[in-house]
Amino acid sequence: MSQLPEPLRKCCAVDCQLERAPGARRFMTEVDPVALGVLHYRSIVRSPMDLGTVKRRLEDGLVTDVLAFAANSRRPRRQLILTTT
């Protein structure tokens, strides 16, 4: 991670804070629609994203700017809203 540009290193710090937030654990892995009883999940959420994937993409250099990081970080929350309202 030390090879990341400064703005993306700050994204890593934000990601660490997100991981430690109360209730964040349920957002760290991909949703299992069967286990959660939301069988319609894949018909509503076309591109699933979880915070663990956000972190891996950042660490692997697949996220190249702060805006992409921000968009990816918001997706798990939006997915939750879509599937529970």
MITOR-586477 format. One record per residue: y, z, x of N, C-alpha, C in turn; residue in three letters. Coordinates in steps of 0.1 Angstrom, whole numbers, padded with zeros to 4 digits, always signed. Layout:
% MITOR-586477
YZXYZXYZXAla ...
//
This chain:
% MITOR-586477
-0012+0000+0008+0000+0000+0000+0013+0000+0009Met +0012+0004+0021+0023+0005+0029+0029-0009+0032Ser +0021-0020+0030+0025-0033+0032+0033-0039+0020Gln +0033-0032+0010+0041-0036-0002+0056-0035+0000Leu +0063-0044-0006+0078-0043-0005+0082-0030-0011Pro +0094-0025-0007+0099-0012-0012+0099-0011-0028Glu +0104-0021-0035+0104-0020-0050+0089-0018-0055Pro +0079-0024-0050+0066-0023-0054+0060-0009-0050Leu +0064-0004-0039+0060+0010-0035+0065+0020-0045Arg +0077+0017-0050+0083+0026-0060+0075+0025-0073Lys +0070+0013-0076+0061+0011-0087+0048+0019-0086Cys +0043+0020-0074+0031+0028-0071+0034+0043-0074Cys +0046+0048-0071+0050+0061-0073+0051+0064-0089Ala +0056+0054-0096+0057+0055-0110+0043+0055-0116Val +0034+0047-0111+0020+0046-0115+0013+0060-0113Asp +0016+0066-0102+0010+0080-0100+0015+0090-0110Cys +0028+0089-0113+0033+0098-0124+0027+0095-0137Gln +0025+0082-0140+0018+0079-0153+0004+0084-0154Leu -0003+0084-0142-0017+0089-0142-0017+0104-0145Glu -0007+0111-0140-0007+0126-0142-0002+0130-0155Arg +0004+0121-0163+0010+0125-0176-0001+0131-0185Ala +0003+0141-0193-0007+0146-0203-0012+0134-0212Pro -0025+0134-0214-0031+0124-0222-0033+0110-0216Gly -0030+0109-0203-0030+0096-0196-0045+0092-0194Ala -0054+0101-0193-0067+0098-0189-0074+0088-0198Arg -0071+0088-0211-0077+0079-0220-0071+0065-0218Arg -0060+0063-0211-0055+0050-0208-0059+0044-0195Phe -0067+0052-0187-0070+0048-0174-0082+0038-0173Met -0090+0037-0184-0101+0027-0184-0100+0018-0196Thr -0107+0007-0195-0107-0002-0206-0113+0004-0219Glu -0107+0000-0230-0112+0005-0243-0126+0000-0246Val -0134+0009-0251-0147+0006-0255-0147+0006-0271Asp -0145-0006-0277-0143-0007-0291-0155-0001-0299Pro -0167-0002-0295-0178+0003-0302-0178+0018-0302Val -0176+0024-0290-0176+0039-0289-0165+0045-0297Ala -0154+0038-0298-0142+0044-0305-0142+0040-0320Leu -0152+0031-0324-0152+0027-0338-0141+0018-0342Gly -0136+0010-0333-0125+0000-0336-0131-0014-0333Val -0140-0018-0341-0147-0030-0339-0138-0042-0339Leu -0127-0041-0346-0117-0052-0347-0108-0053-0335His -0110-0044-0326-0100-0043-0314-0098-0057-0307Tyr -0109-0064-0304-0108-0077-0297-0101-0088-0305Arg -0101-0086-0318-0094-0096-0327-0079-0093-0327Ser -0075-0081-0324-0061-0077-0324-0055-0078-0310Ile -0063-0073-0300-0058-0073-0286-0065-0084-0279Val -0058-0094-0276-0064-0106-0269-0065-0104-0254Arg -0055-0097-0248-0056-0095-0233-0055-0080-0230Ser -0066-0073-0231-0066-0058-0229-0061-0055-0215Pro -0054-0043-0214-0049-0038-0202-0050-0023-0202Met -0054-0017-0191-0054-0002-0190-0047+0001-0178Asp -0043+0014-0176-0035+0018-0165-0043+0018-0152Leu -0056+0019-0153-0065+0017-0140-0064+0003-0135Gly -0064-0007-0144-0063-0021-0140-0049-0023-0135Thr -0039-0017-0141-0025-0019-0136-0024-0014-0121Val -0030-0003-0119-0030+0002-0105-0038-0007-0095Lys -0050-0011-0099-0057-0020-0091-0050-0033-0088Arg -0044-0039-0098-0037-0051-0096-0025-0049-0086Arg -0018-0038-0087-0007-0035-0078-0012-0033-0064Leu -0023-0025-0062-0029-0023-0049-0034-0036-0043Glu -0040-0045-0051-0046-0057-0046-0036-0068-0043Asp -0023-0065-0046-0012-0075-0044-0011-0086-0055Gly -0017-0084-0066-0017-0093-0077-0004-0092-0085Leu +0003-0081-0084+0016-0079-0091+0026-0081-0080Val +0035-0091-0083+0044-0095-0072+0059-0091-0075Thr +0061-0085-0086+0075-0081-0089+0075-0069-0098Asp +0086-0062-0099+0088-0050-0107+0087-0053-0122Val +0092-0065-0126+0091-0068-0140+0077-0070-0145Leu +0068-0076-0137+0054-0078-0140+0047-0064-0141Ala +0051-0055-0132+0045-0042-0132+0049-0035-0145Phe +0062-0036-0148+0067-0029-0160+0060-0035-0173Ala +0058-0048-0174+0052-0054-0185+0037-0049-0186Ala +0030-0049-0175+0016-0045-0175+0015-0030-0179Asn +0024-0022-0174+0024-0008-0177+0026-0004-0192Ser +0034-0013-0198+0036-0011-0213+0025-0015-0222Arg +0017-0024-0217+0006-0030-0225-0003-0020-0231Arg -0008-0010-0224-0018-0001-0230-0012+0006-0242Pro +0001+0010-0241+0007+0017-0253+0009+0008-0264Arg +0013-0005-0262+0014-0014-0273+0001-0017-0279Arg -0010-0018-0271-0023-0020-0277-0027-0009-0286Gln -0024+0003-0282-0027+0015-0290-0020+0014-0304Leu -0007+0011-0303+0001+0009-0315-0005-0002-0324Ile -0008-0013-0318-0014-0024-0326-0027-0020-0334Leu -0035-0012-0327-0048-0009-0333-0048+0003-0342Thr -0038+0010-0342-0038+0023-0351-0028+0022-0362Thr -0020+0011-0363-0010+0011-0374-0015+0001-0385Thr 
//
